[in-house]
Amino acid sequence: MEPVGLVEKSGKGWQVVHRCTACGHRQPNRLVREGAAPDDLDLVLGLPWL
């Protein structure tokens, strides 16, 4: 899976859209803002809005 963009969904907030490198399936995933391995917001904000 590779990150391809960013979307905002009602009730779920910002989500990173990942695309499977083998089949092309796209899957949105919520951002992790706290915890042991939070998402890098600088990197996320560099993704295009879909």
C-alpha positions in Angstrom: 0.0 0.0 0.0 1.2 3.5 -0.8 -0.3 6.8 0.2 -1.9 8.6 -2.7 -4.0 11.4 -1.2 -6.0 13.0 1.5 -9.7 13.2 2.1 -12.0 14.7 4.8 -15.0 12.6 5.8 -17.9 13.7 7.9 -17.5 12.4 11.5 -14.1 10.8 10.8 -12.0 13.8 10.0 -9.0 13.7 7.7 -8.1 10.3 6.2 -5.1 9.2 4.1 -6.1 7.2 1.0 -3.8 4.3 0.3 -3.6 2.4 -3.0 -2.5 -1.2 -3.3 0.6 -1.5 -5.5 -0.5 -4.9 -6.7 -4.2 -4.5 -7.6 -4.9 -0.7 -7.3 -7.6 -1.0 -4.6 -8.0 2.2 -2.6 -8.6 2.3 1.1 -9.0 5.4 3.3 -7.4 5.3 6.8 -7.9 7.7 9.7 -4.9 9.7 10.8 -3.1 8.6 14.0 -2.4 11.7 16.0 -1.4 10.2 19.4 0.3 7.1 20.6 3.5 5.2 20.0 3.6 5.9 16.2 1.7 9.0 15.2 1.4 10.0 11.5 3.9 12.7 10.4 1.6 15.7 9.7 4.2 17.4 7.5 4.3 14.4 5.2 0.4 14.0 5.3 -0.1 17.7 4.4 2.2 17.2 1.3 -0.3 14.7 -0.1 -2.8 16.0 -2.7 -6.5 16.4 -1.7 -8.8 14.0 -3.5 
